[in-house]
Amino acid sequence: MLTVLVGLDTSARAKRLETLLAPMRRHGADIRTYTDVNFSVDAVRDTAQGQSLFGDTIVSVLLGVADTAELRDSVESLISLLAESPHQFIIVENALLVGFLRKVESKKGIVEKFDLKDKLKKEEVFNSFLLTDAFSDRKRSLAWPLYRKAISLGVEPRELHGKIYWVVKSMLVAGNAKTAGDSGLNPFVYQKAKRGAEKFAREELMAMLEILTTMYHETLVSGVDMETALESFLLRVLAK
């Protein structure tokens, strides 16, 4: 079974994902998450074709895996298999090609779109780049109040998690590249990420990426509160 949640309204999309996962979690489903960091075609294929160890339902959530053309093609090659599998697969993306979505629907998969409405958006009220800039500058005294402000304005914690994940990953990439071209990042993003990377050891950034990935997984599988977990992360890693 295959469901695709796609669109830039990340708040509504996150709520829909939680609505889908909550009853599965209560019934003891084996929930697995994949990102561009840990995605493996072989692992997902084996899950689609295999049996769970104890006969439980297996739910695989693919988060932002199709951001790059290479991984998008890999996911697209699995559509038929995922749609026909007795296990549950949920693909969550900001955007997907029309051909990709049509293929999902042709295999009787479900596509749900979450487009931004023509109304005042949270991003117009809270500029998330202020938070990511404070984080990359390693300024806890600024980052934490900005995080609390975002929460008070109603910005979804999972949305903020995505922003922090993105800036950590950008710093890690920029820190290993000599030029913006080498990094694959926008030149402006590269310069900011490069400066930020100088304030963190490479090992710290790698550990942060692992913690953030695990955190997201635990909020899906175990119902860990994202707001509390992310706040604790910010206070802890920016303490130095």
Sequence and secondary structure as in RCSB ss.txt:
>XXXX:A:sequence
MLTVLVGLDTSARAKRLETLLAPMRRHGADIRTYTDVNFSVDAVRDTAQGQSLFGDTIVSVLLGVADTAELRDSV
ESLISLLAESPHQFIIVENALLVGFLRKVESKKGIVEKFDLKDKLKKEEVFNSFLLTDAFSDRKRSLAWPLYRKA
ISLGVEPRELHGKIYWVVKSMLVAGNAKTAGDSGLNPFVYQKAKRGAEKFAREELMAMLEILTTMYHETLVSGVD
METALESFLLRVLAK
>XXXX:A:secstr
 EEEEESS HHHHHHHHHHHHHHHHHTT EEEEE TTT  HHHHHHHHHS  TTS  EEEEEESGGGSHHHHHHH
HTTHHHHHHSSSEEEEEES   HHHHHHHHHTT EEEE    SS  HHHHS HHHHHHHHHTT HHHHHHHHHHH
HHTT  HHHHHHHHHHHHHHHHHHHT SSHHHHTS HHHHHHHHHHHTTS HHHHHHHHHHHHHHHHHHHHT   
HHHHHHHHHHHHT  
